[in-house]
């Protein structure tokens, strides 16, 4: 085993291809972008397998392995393995390095090979590399399997929703329809200015923090407000209570977070809408899953016509049409979700343990 730099095992390559250059092309050779496979073309840039890193824009730092006789577009950086490293091993090494930490640029982030080429790692013999790749491949397959199980359970819940309540766009079961403002209060938080913030205290969530909490369960936050200010807001009824919904209102629209018993945070106004004081004919859980339905989201999309920035204002949210099935049926759906969530919880625990094993082995092999 030797301690080497990234530039010791690979060479940098670049692409000048744009996605528009390869649309509607045909051929035998795949071409890839930041989101994955784009299509086939009648040419290729790389004769041998290689690693590619997203170097511009969304998904910056994402690392993928690609086959021989293929290409990537210009938002990606080629890392071409030298003879002392297997492409698969190189891919794991670069993933371990988390190159996104090198990004620069506020509007469109970039990372440059010159900034991370000196990253060091442990380089084993080629035979040992094969063993390490085999082990990590097996663990990744388990992670992929667990993740797929969670996705299938989410699909099951959505399918059950449609089975019980019908298509929200068509409303073929002829449920009563109300405006959102008839079913709950629609508002936001009290504005927090920079001089209201503190180094410690109660977490102050931006929209990215809320989305991260929904996606990963992470409660990480780097902005806070003083506890005494939070308590003042609470006495004034300006803090969300258990069962209230926080709704993303900019960027990715209409994602719902239901406030839990142990939640204690404040949130950014304008970016996050607060649904509270639900009418007795509606449950927050039903509303949260309604927002997941593509047919319901058509309403949100139609409100964005002509907008350059996706935004779901409080006034727009108030006007959303909501079909309201009988409360008994909503409660039956809630019971189904609760039962399914038990299965999801066990799978999630297994997934987290497997991910921890994967991360610890990456540290052992490359750190």
C-alpha positions as a Markdown table, in Angstrom:
| # | Residue | x | y | z |
|---|---|---|---|---|
| 1 | Unk | 0.0 | 0.0 | 0.0 |
| 2 | Unk | 1.2 | 3.5 | -0.8 |
| 3 | Unk | 0.0 | 7.0 | 0.0 |
| 4 | Unk | -0.5 | 8.9 | -3.3 |
| 5 | Unk | -2.2 | 11.9 | -4.7 |
| 6 | Unk | -5.2 | 11.8 | -7.0 |
| 7 | Unk | -3.1 | 13.2 | -9.9 |
| 8 | Unk | -0.8 | 10.2 | -9.5 |
| 9 | Unk | -3.5 | 7.8 | -10.6 |
| 10 | Unk | -5.5 | 9.7 | -13.2 |
| 11 | Unk | -5.4 | 12.3 | -15.9 |
| 12 | Unk | -7.8 | 15.1 | -16.4 |
| 13 | Unk | -9.9 | 15.2 | -19.6 |
| 14 | Unk | -12.5 | 17.7 | -20.8 |
| 15 | Unk | -15.5 | 17.6 | -23.1 |
| 16 | Unk | -16.9 | 20.4 | -25.3 |
| 17 | Unk | -20.1 | 18.6 | -26.0 |
| 18 | Unk | -23.5 | 20.3 | -25.2 |
| 19 | Unk | -26.6 | 18.3 | -24.5 |
| 20 | Unk | -28.2 | 20.1 | -27.5 |
| 21 | Unk | -25.4 | 18.6 | -29.7 |
| 22 | Unk | -26.6 | 15.1 | -29.1 |
| 23 | Unk | -30.4 | 15.4 | -29.0 |
| 24 | Unk | -32.1 | 13.3 | -31.7 |
| 25 | Unk | -28.8 | 11.6 | -32.6 |
| 26 | Unk | -28.5 | 7.9 | -33.1 |
| 27 | Unk | -25.7 | 5.3 | -32.9 |
| 28 | Unk | -24.1 | 2.6 | -30.9 |
| 29 | Unk | -22.2 | 4.7 | -28.3 |
| 30 | Unk | -23.7 | 6.0 | -25.1 |
| 31 | Unk | -23.3 | 9.6 | -23.9 |
| 32 | Unk | -23.9 | 10.8 | -20.3 |
| 33 | Unk | -24.7 | 14.0 | -18.4 |
| 34 | Unk | -25.0 | 15.1 | -14.8 |
| 35 | Unk | -28.3 | 13.2 | -14.4 |
| 36 | Unk | -27.1 | 10.1 | -16.1 |
| 37 | Unk | -27.6 | 8.5 | -19.6 |
| 38 | Unk | -28.7 | 10.9 | -22.3 |
| 39 | Unk | -28.8 | 8.7 | -25.4 |
| 40 | Unk | -26.7 | 7.1 | -28.0 |
| 41 | Unk | -24.5 | 8.8 | -30.7 |
| 42 | Unk | -22.4 | 7.6 | -33.6 |
| 43 | Unk | -19.1 | 8.6 | -32.0 |
| 44 | Unk | -17.2 | 8.2 | -28.6 |
| 45 | Unk | -14.5 | 10.2 | -26.8 |
| 46 | Unk | -13.1 | 7.5 | -24.5 |
| 47 | Unk | -11.7 | 4.2 | -25.6 |
| 48 | Unk | -11.4 | 2.8 | -22.1 |
| 49 | Unk | -13.6 | 2.8 | -18.9 |
| 50 | Unk | -13.3 | 6.1 | -16.9 |
| 51 | Unk | -14.7 | 8.1 | -14.1 |
| 52 | Unk | -16.6 | 11.4 | -14.6 |
| 53 | Unk | -17.3 | 14.2 | -12.1 |
| 54 | Unk | -20.0 | 16.8 | -12.4 |
| 55 | Unk | -18.0 | 20.0 | -12.4 |
| 56 | Unk | -20.7 | 22.7 | -13.1 |
| 57 | Unk | -24.2 | 23.4 | -11.8 |
| 58 | Unk | -26.6 | 21.1 | -10.1 |
| 59 | Unk | -25.2 | 17.9 | -8.6 |
| 60 | Unk | -21.7 | 19.3 | -8.5 |
| 61 | Unk | -19.2 | 16.7 | -7.3 |
| 62 | Unk | -21.3 | 13.7 | -8.2 |
| 63 | Unk | -19.1 | 10.9 | -9.3 |
| 64 | Unk | -19.9 | 8.1 | -11.7 |
| 65 | Unk | -18.2 | 5.2 | -13.5 |
| 66 | Unk | -18.7 | 4.9 | -17.3 |
| 67 | Unk | -18.0 | 2.2 | -19.8 |
| 68 | Unk | -15.5 | 2.0 | -22.7 |
| 69 | Unk | -16.4 | 3.7 | -26.0 |
| 70 | Unk | -18.6 | 6.4 | -24.4 |
| 71 | Unk | -18.6 | 10.1 | -23.7 |
| 72 | Unk | -19.9 | 12.8 | -21.4 |
| 73 | Unk | -21.1 | 16.3 | -22.0 |
| 74 | Unk | -19.2 | 19.5 | -21.0 |
| 75 | Unk | -20.6 | 19.9 | -17.5 |
| 76 | Unk | -18.6 | 16.9 | -16.5 |
| 77 | Unk | -14.9 | 16.3 | -16.0 |
| 78 | Unk | -13.2 | 13.2 | -17.3 |
| 79 | Unk | -10.9 | 11.4 | -14.8 |
| 80 | Unk | -8.9 | 8.9 | -16.9 |
| 81 | Unk | -7.3 | 6.1 | -14.9 |
| 82 | Unk | -3.6 | 5.4 | -15.3 |
| 83 | Unk | -2.2 | 1.8 | -15.3 |
| 84 | Unk | -1.8 | 1.7 | -11.5 |
| 85 | Unk | -5.5 | 1.9 | -10.7 |
| 86 | Unk | -8.7 | 0.1 | -11.6 |
| 87 | Unk | -11.5 | 2.4 | -12.9 |
| 88 | Unk | -13.9 | 1.0 | -10.3 |
| 89 | Unk | -11.4 | 1.6 | -7.5 |
| 90 | Unk | -10.8 | 5.2 | -8.7 |
| 91 | Unk | -14.5 | 5.8 | -8.7 |
| 92 | Unk | -14.8 | 4.8 | -5.0 |
| 93 | Unk | -11.8 | 6.9 | -4.1 |
| 94 | Unk | -13.2 | 10.0 | -5.7 |
| 95 | Unk | -16.6 | 9.4 | -4.1 |
| 96 | Unk | -14.8 | 9.1 | -0.7 |
| 97 | Unk | -13.2 | 12.5 | -1.3 |
| 98 | Unk | -16.6 | 14.4 | -1.6 |
| 99 | Unk | -15.3 | 16.8 | -4.2 |
| 100 | Unk | -18.3 | 19.1 | -3.8 |
| 101 | Unk | -16.5 | 20.7 | -0.9 |
| 102 | Unk | -14.2 | 22.4 | -3.5 |
| 103 | Unk | -17.0 | 24.3 | -5.2 |
| 104 | Unk | -16.6 | 28.0 | -6.0 |
| 105 | Unk | -19.1 | 30.4 | -7.6 |
| 106 | Unk | -22.4 | 31.6 | -6.1 |
| 107 | Unk | -24.7 | 31.6 | -9.1 |
| 108 | Unk | -23.4 | 28.5 | -11.0 |
| 109 | Unk | -21.0 | 26.5 | -8.8 |
| 110 | Unk | -17.8 | 25.0 | -10.3 |
| 111 | Unk | -15.1 | 22.7 | -9.1 |
| 112 | Unk | -11.7 | 22.5 | -10.8 |
| 113 | Unk | -9.2 | 19.6 | -11.1 |
| 114 | Unk | -6.4 | 21.9 | -10.0 |
| 115 | Unk | -8.1 | 22.3 | -6.6 |
| 116 | Unk | -8.5 | 18.6 | -5.8 |
| 117 | Unk | -5.7 | 16.9 | -7.7 |
| 118 | Unk | -3.5 | 16.8 | -4.6 |
| 119 | Unk | -6.0 | 14.9 | -2.4 |
| 120 | Unk | -4.3 | 12.0 | -0.9 |
| 121 | Unk | -5.5 | 8.4 | -0.4 |
| 122 | Unk | -4.2 | 4.8 | 0.1 |
| 123 | Unk | -3.4 | 3.0 | -3.1 |
| 124 | Unk | -3.3 | -0.8 | -2.9 |
| 125 | Unk | -2.0 | -3.4 | -5.4 |
| 126 | Unk | -4.2 | -4.2 | -8.4 |
| 127 | Unk | -5.1 | -7.5 | -6.9 |
| 128 | Unk | -6.1 | -5.9 | -3.6 |
| 129 | Unk | -8.0 | -3.2 | -5.5 |
| 130 | Unk | -10.1 | -6.0 | -7.1 |
| 131 | Unk | -11.0 | -7.4 | -3.6 |
| 132 | Unk | -11.9 | -4.0 | -2.3 |
| 133 | Unk | -14.1 | -3.2 | -5.3 |
| 134 | Unk | -15.8 | -6.5 | -4.9 |
| 135 | Unk | -16.6 | -5.9 | -1.2 |
| 136 | Unk | -17.9 | -2.3 | -1.8 |
| 137 | Unk | -19.9 | -3.5 | -4.8 |
| 138 | Unk | -21.8 | -6.0 | -2.6 |
| 139 | Unk | -22.5 | -3.5 | 0.1 |
| 140 | Unk | -23.7 | -0.9 | -2.5 |
| 141 | Unk | -26.1 | -3.5 | -3.9 |
| 142 | Unk | -27.6 | -4.0 | -0.4 |
| 143 | Unk | -28.0 | -0.3 | 0.0 |
| 144 | Unk | -29.7 | 0.0 | -3.5 |
| 145 | Unk | -32.0 | -2.9 | -2.6 |
| 146 | Unk | -33.1 | -1.3 | 0.7 |
| 147 | Unk | -33.5 | 2.1 | -1.0 |
| 148 | Unk | -35.7 | 0.4 | -3.6 |
| 149 | Unk | -37.8 | -1.2 | -1.0 |
| 150 | Unk | -38.5 | 2.2 | 0.6 |
| 151 | Unk | -39.4 | 3.6 | -2.8 |
| 152 | Unk | -41.8 | 0.8 | -3.5 |
| 153 | Unk | -43.5 | 1.3 | -0.1 |
| 154 | Unk | -43.9 | 5.0 | -1.0 |
| 155 | Unk | -45.4 | 4.0 | -4.3 |
| 156 | Unk | -47.8 | 1.6 | -2.5 |
| 157 | Unk | -49.1 | 4.5 | -0.3 |
| 158 | Unk | -49.6 | 6.7 | -3.3 |
| 159 | Unk | -51.5 | 3.8 | -5.1 |
| 160 | Unk | -53.6 | 3.3 | -2.1 |
| 161 | Unk | -54.4 | 7.0 | -2.0 |
| 162 | Unk | -55.7 | 6.9 | -5.6 |
| 163 | Unk | -57.6 | 3.7 | -4.9 |
| 164 | Unk | -59.4 | 5.2 | -2.0 |
| 165 | Unk | -59.9 | 8.8 | -3.1 |
| 166 | Unk | -59.6 | 8.8 | -6.9 |
| 167 | Unk | -57.8 | 11.1 | -9.2 |
| 168 | Unk | -57.5 | 14.6 | -7.6 |
| 169 | Unk | -57.6 | 16.2 | -11.1 |
| 170 | Unk | -60.8 | 14.5 | -12.2 |
| 171 | Unk | -62.5 | 13.8 | -8.9 |
| 172 | Unk | -64.4 | 10.9 | -10.3 |
| 173 | Unk | -65.8 | 10.1 | -6.9 |
| 174 | Unk | -67.5 | 13.5 | -6.8 |
| 175 | Unk | -66.2 | 14.5 | -3.3 |
| 176 | Unk | -66.9 | 18.0 | -2.2 |
| 177 | Unk | -64.3 | 20.6 | -3.2 |
| 178 | Unk | -63.1 | 23.5 | -1.1 |
| 179 | Unk | -60.5 | 26.2 | -1.5 |
| 180 | Unk | -57.4 | 25.6 | 0.8 |
| 181 | Unk | -58.2 | 28.7 | 2.7 |
| 182 | Unk | -61.6 | 27.2 | 3.7 |
| 183 | Unk | -59.9 | 24.2 | 5.2 |
| 184 | Unk | -57.0 | 25.8 | 7.1 |
| 185 | Unk | -55.2 | 29.0 | 7.9 |
| 186 | Unk | -52.5 | 29.7 | 5.3 |
| 187 | Unk | -49.7 | 32.0 | 6.4 |
| 188 | Unk | -46.0 | 32.1 | 7.2 |
| 189 | Unk | -43.6 | 32.9 | 10.0 |
| 190 | Unk | -42.7 | 36.3 | 11.4 |
| 191 | Unk | -39.9 | 37.8 | 9.5 |
| 192 | Unk | -36.4 | 37.3 | 11.0 |
| 193 | Unk | -33.8 | 39.9 | 10.2 |
| 194 | Unk | -30.1 | 39.2 | 10.3 |
| 195 | Unk | -29.7 | 41.2 | 13.5 |
| 196 | Unk | -32.4 | 38.9 | 15.1 |
| 197 | Unk | -30.2 | 35.8 | 14.5 |
| 198 | Unk | -27.7 | 34.4 | 17.1 |
| 199 | Unk | -24.8 | 31.9 | 17.2 |
| 200 | Unk | -26.7 | 29.4 | 19.4 |
| 201 | Unk | -30.3 | 29.0 | 20.5 |
| 202 | Unk | -33.3 | 27.7 | 18.5 |
| 203 | Unk | -32.6 | 26.4 | 15.0 |
| 204 | Unk | -33.8 | 28.8 | 12.2 |
| 205 | Unk | -34.6 | 26.7 | 9.1 |
| 206 | Unk | -34.1 | 27.9 | 5.6 |
| 207 | Unk | -35.9 | 26.0 | 2.8 |
| 208 | Unk | -32.8 | 23.9 | 2.2 |
| 209 | Unk | -32.7 | 22.9 | 5.9 |
| 210 | Unk | -36.3 | 21.9 | 5.8 |
| 211 | Unk | -35.9 | 19.8 | 2.6 |
| 212 | Unk | -32.8 | 18.2 | 4.1 |
| 213 | Unk | -34.8 | 17.3 | 7.2 |
| 214 | Unk | -37.5 | 15.7 | 5.0 |
| 215 | Unk | -35.1 | 13.8 | 2.8 |
| 216 | Unk | -32.6 | 12.6 | 5.4 |
| 217 | Unk | -34.0 | 13.2 | 8.9 |
| 218 | Unk | -31.0 | 15.4 | 9.6 |
| 219 | Unk | -31.6 | 18.2 | 12.1 |
| 220 | Unk | -28.4 | 20.0 | 11.2 |
| 221 | Unk | -28.7 | 23.8 | 11.0 |
| 222 | Unk | -26.2 | 26.6 | 11.1 |
| 223 | Unk | -28.6 | 29.6 | 11.8 |
| 224 | Unk | -30.3 | 30.2 | 15.1 |
| 225 | Unk | -32.5 | 32.7 | 16.9 |
| 226 | Unk | -32.4 | 33.5 | 20.7 |
| 227 | Unk | -34.5 | 31.3 | 22.9 |
| 228 | Unk | -36.2 | 34.3 | 24.5 |
| 229 | Unk | -37.3 | 35.5 | 21.0 |
| 230 | Unk | -38.7 | 32.0 | 20.2 |
| 231 | Unk | -40.6 | 31.9 | 23.5 |
| 232 | Unk | -42.0 | 35.4 | 22.8 |
| 233 | Unk | -43.3 | 34.1 | 19.4 |
| 234 | Unk | -44.7 | 31.0 | 21.0 |
| 235 | Unk | -46.8 | 33.1 | 23.5 |
| 236 | Unk | -48.1 | 35.1 | 20.5 |
| 237 | Unk | -49.1 | 31.9 | 18.7 |
| 238 | Unk | -46.5 | 32.4 | 16.0 |
| 239 | Unk | -44.8 | 29.0 | 16.3 |
| 240 | Unk | -46.1 | 25.9 | 14.5 |
| 241 | Unk | -47.7 | 23.2 | 16.6 |
| 242 | Unk | -47.9 | 19.5 | 16.3 |
| 243 | Unk | -49.9 | 18.5 | 13.2 |
| 244 | Unk | -49.3 | 21.8 | 11.4 |
| 245 | Unk | -47.8 | 21.6 | 7.9 |
| 246 | Unk | -44.8 | 23.5 | 6.5 |
| 247 | Unk | -45.0 | 23.8 | 2.7 |
| 248 | Unk | -42.0 | 24.6 | 0.4 |
| 249 | Unk | -42.9 | 27.7 | -1.5 |
| 250 | Unk | -39.9 | 28.3 | -3.7 |
| 251 | Unk | -37.8 | 26.1 | -6.0 |
| 252 | Unk | -39.2 | 22.6 | -5.5 |
| 253 | Unk | -42.8 | 23.5 | -4.7 |
| 254 | Unk | -45.4 | 21.9 | -2.5 |
| 255 | Unk | -43.3 | 19.5 | -0.4 |
| 256 | Unk | -44.9 | 19.0 | 3.0 |
| 257 | Unk | -43.5 | 18.6 | 6.5 |
| 258 | Unk | -45.9 | 17.7 | 9.3 |
| 259 | Unk | -44.7 | 19.2 | 12.6 |
| 260 | Unk | -43.9 | 16.5 | 15.2 |
| 261 | Unk | -44.2 | 16.6 | 19.1 |
| 262 | Unk | -40.4 | 17.1 | 19.6 |
| 263 | Unk | -39.9 | 19.7 | 16.9 |
| 264 | Unk | -38.5 | 23.0 | 18.2 |
| 265 | Unk | -37.4 | 25.4 | 15.5 |
| 266 | Unk | -38.4 | 28.5 | 13.6 |
| 267 | Unk | -38.4 | 29.0 | 9.9 |
| 268 | Unk | -37.8 | 31.5 | 7.0 |
| 269 | Unk | -40.9 | 33.4 | 5.9 |
| 270 | Unk | -41.5 | 33.8 | 2.1 |
| 271 | Unk | -39.8 | 30.5 | 1.3 |
| 272 | Unk | -41.9 | 28.3 | 3.5 |
| 273 | Unk | -45.7 | 28.5 | 3.9 |
| 274 | Unk | -47.4 | 27.5 | 7.2 |
| 275 | Unk | -50.8 | 25.6 | 7.1 |
| 276 | Unk | -52.5 | 25.5 | 10.5 |
| 277 | Unk | -55.8 | 25.2 | 12.4 |
| 278 | Unk | -57.3 | 22.6 | 10.1 |
| 279 | Unk | -61.0 | 22.2 | 9.8 |
| 280 | Unk | -62.4 | 19.1 | 11.4 |
| 281 | Unk | -63.4 | 17.7 | 8.0 |
| 282 | Unk | -59.7 | 17.4 | 6.9 |
| 283 | Unk | -56.5 | 15.8 | 8.2 |
| 284 | Unk | -53.0 | 17.1 | 7.8 |
| 285 | Unk | -51.8 | 13.7 | 6.6 |
| 286 | Unk | -54.4 | 13.6 | 3.8 |
| 287 | Unk | -53.3 | 17.1 | 2.7 |
| 288 | Unk | -49.6 | 16.1 | 2.8 |
| 289 | Unk | -50.2 | 13.1 | 0.5 |
| 290 | Unk | -52.5 | 15.1 | -1.8 |
| 291 | Unk | -49.6 | 17.4 | -2.5 |
| 292 | Unk | -47.6 | 14.4 | -3.7 |
| 293 | Unk | -50.1 | 13.4 | -6.3 |
| 294 | Unk | -49.0 | 14.5 | -9.9 |
| 295 | Unk | -52.7 | 15.2 | -10.7 |
| 296 | Unk | -53.0 | 17.7 | -7.9 |
| 297 | Unk | -49.7 | 19.3 | -8.7 |
| 298 | Unk | -51.0 | 20.3 | -12.1 |
| 299 | Unk | -52.8 | 23.1 | -10.3 |
| 300 | Unk | -49.4 | 24.3 | -8.9 |
| 301 | Unk | -47.8 | 24.0 | -12.3 |
| 302 | Unk | -50.5 | 26.0 | -14.0 |
| 303 | Unk | -49.9 | 28.8 | -11.6 |
| 304 | Unk | -46.3 | 29.0 | -12.7 |
| 305 | Unk | -47.1 | 29.9 | -16.3 |
| 306 | Unk | -44.7 | 32.7 | -17.4 |
| 307 | Unk | -42.7 | 32.7 | -14.2 |
| 308 | Unk | -38.9 | 32.5 | -14.4 |
| 309 | Unk | -38.6 | 31.4 | -10.7 |
| 310 | Unk | -40.9 | 28.7 | -9.3 |
| 311 | Unk | -42.9 | 30.2 | -6.5 |
| 312 | Unk | -46.1 | 29.2 | -4.7 |
| 313 | Unk | -47.3 | 32.3 | -2.9 |
| 314 | Unk | -49.6 | 32.4 | 0.1 |
| 315 | Unk | -52.4 | 33.8 | -2.1 |
| 316 | Unk | -51.8 | 31.0 | -4.7 |
| 317 | Unk | -51.9 | 28.4 | -1.9 |
| 318 | Unk | -55.2 | 29.7 | -0.5 |
| 319 | Unk | -56.8 | 29.3 | -4.0 |
| 320 | Unk | -55.9 | 25.6 | -4.5 |
| 321 | Unk | -58.9 | 23.4 | -5.0 |
| 322 | Unk | -59.0 | 20.5 | -2.5 |
| 323 | Unk | -61.3 | 17.5 | -2.9 |
| 324 | Unk | -62.4 | 16.4 | 0.6 |
| 325 | Unk | -63.4 | 12.8 | 1.1 |
| 326 | Unk | -65.3 | 11.7 | 4.3 |
| 327 | Unk | -63.2 | 11.9 | 7.4 |
| 328 | Unk | -63.7 | 8.2 | 8.1 |
| 329 | Unk | -62.0 | 7.4 | 4.8 |
| 330 | Unk | -59.2 | 9.8 | 5.6 |
| 331 | Unk | -58.7 | 8.0 | 8.9 |
| 332 | Unk | -58.6 | 4.6 | 7.2 |
| 333 | Unk | -55.9 | 5.9 | 4.9 |
| 334 | Unk | -54.0 | 7.2 | 7.9 |
| 335 | Unk | -54.1 | 3.8 | 9.5 |
| 336 | Unk | -52.7 | 2.2 | 6.3 |
| 337 | Unk | -49.9 | 4.8 | 6.2 |
| 338 | Unk | -49.1 | 4.1 | 9.9 |
| 339 | Unk | -48.8 | 0.4 | 9.2 |
| 340 | Unk | -46.7 | 0.9 | 6.2 |
| 341 | Unk | -44.5 | 3.3 | 8.1 |
| 342 | Unk | -43.6 | 0.5 | 10.6 |
| 343 | Unk | -42.2 | -1.5 | 7.7 |
| 344 | Unk | -40.4 | 1.6 | 6.4 |
| 345 | Unk | -38.9 | 2.2 | 9.8 |
| 346 | Unk | -37.3 | -1.2 | 10.0 |
| 347 | Unk | -36.0 | -1.0 | 6.5 |
| 348 | Unk | -34.6 | 2.5 | 7.2 |
| 349 | Unk | -32.8 | 1.2 | 10.3 |
| 350 | Unk | -31.2 | -1.6 | 8.2 |
| 351 | Unk | -30.3 | 0.9 | 5.5 |
| 352 | Unk | -28.6 | 3.2 | 8.0 |
| 353 | Unk | -26.5 | 0.3 | 9.5 |
| 354 | Unk | -25.4 | -0.8 | 6.0 |
| 355 | Unk | -24.5 | 2.8 | 5.0 |
| 356 | Unk | -22.5 | 3.1 | 8.2 |
| 357 | Unk | -20.6 | -0.1 | 7.3 |
| 358 | Unk | -20.0 | 1.2 | 3.8 |
| 359 | Unk | -18.7 | 4.6 | 5.1 |
| 360 | Unk | -16.4 | 3.0 | 7.7 |
| 361 | Unk | -14.9 | 0.6 | 5.1 |
| 362 | Unk | -14.3 | 3.6 | 2.7 |
| 363 | Unk | -12.4 | 5.3 | 5.5 |
| 364 | Unk | -10.5 | 2.1 | 6.3 |
| 365 | Unk | -9.5 | 1.5 | 2.6 |
| 366 | Unk | -8.7 | 5.1 | 1.5 |
| 367 | Unk | -8.3 | 7.3 | 4.6 |
